Amino acid sequence: MNSQYVRFEVFGCETEELTDFWEKTIEKQTKHLQIEKERQQRSALPKLRTEWKERLEKRIQMMKTQNEEPAS
């Protein structure tokens, strides 16, 4: 028989182990993404960004009003 036509059989236990491996890997990644999402939700960064944005807008408005007063 020609060696290029040899067929290898995949046993059921090998496919089950492979499936288990990938299911565990996906589960770990899902948990990691969930933990990261929860961490970002608890973060104070968005609140700080809005506070700084408001401060900058007030500062710009104050600078504009100061520049307009001497011209009047």
N, C-alpha and C positions, 0 to 999 in steps of 0.2 A: 504494500500500500504506500502511496505517495505521502510524504510527511507534511506537505502543505494542506492536505485535506483532513488532518487529524482534528477531531472535534473534542474540545475540552468541556466537560460538564461542570456546571456550577451547582454546588450542593446547596440544599435549602438552609442549612445552618450558616453558611457563609453569607447568603443574602440577608438573612435575619440579623446577623451581627453587623453587617454594613448598614442596614436600615436603622438599627438601634443607635449606631454611631452618629448617623446624620440627624436623627431625631433629637439626640442629646445635644449635639452641636447647635442645632436651631433653637432648642430650648434655652441654652446658655446665652445665645445672642439676644433672644427675645427678652430674657430677664435683664441683661445688661442694658438694653435700650430702654426698658421700662424704668430702671433705676436712674439712668441718666436723665430721662424726661422728668421724673419726680424731683431730681436734684435741681434742674433748671427752673421748675415751677416754684421751688422754695427760695430760689435766689433773689437777692434784693437788687440785683443789677437793673431790671426794668424800671423799678421805682426810682432808683438813683438817676437813671437816664432822663426820666420825665422831669424830675426835680431840677436837674442841671439845665435841661432845655428851657424850662420856665424861667430860671434865673438868667440865662443868656438872653431870652426874649425881653425880659424886664430891663436888663442892662442896655440892650440895643435901643429900646424905647426911650430910656432915660437919656442916652447919648443923643438921640435925635431931638428930644425936647430941649436939651441944653444948647444944641447947635442952632435951633430955631429962635430962641429967646433973644440973643444979642442982635440979630438981624431985624427984629421988630421995632 
